[in-house]
Amino acid sequence: MTEQMLTVTATSEGPVTVLSAAGEIDHDSRQALEDAAEAAFQDGCRWLVLDLGAVTFCDSGGLSLFVDLHKKTLARGGQLRLAGVQPAVTAVLLATNLDRLLPVHATAAEAVAAATPTG
């Protein structure tokens, strides 16, 4: 058995679900994050924050998952926001221009505050 490369915990912050990931997000490990997001969607989630503060690596598999989750939240009338993005992940977001598509916040609390629907 191989060591688990990615762990994900989910918490609710009012109407926003925060998925806190730790480890590496790549083609082989992204399923843990995808499964956690799918469970959140099944529970009615529309606003999703990915707390990436403990993510040390992200490849194209992770980036494509971010785009998929962005599309799914938009289709539900919500949004996806990233938080706590570390330098290694920031570099790939910048290189692919995904920082222009996905709002990035310094902390999960800031992302939750920005994502929380009003009215």
Beta strands, then each sheet from edge to edge (+ up, - down):
strand 1: 6-13
strand 2: 16-25
strand 3: 47-58
strand 4: 79-83
strand 5: 104-105
sheet 1: 1+ 2- 3- 4- 5-
end
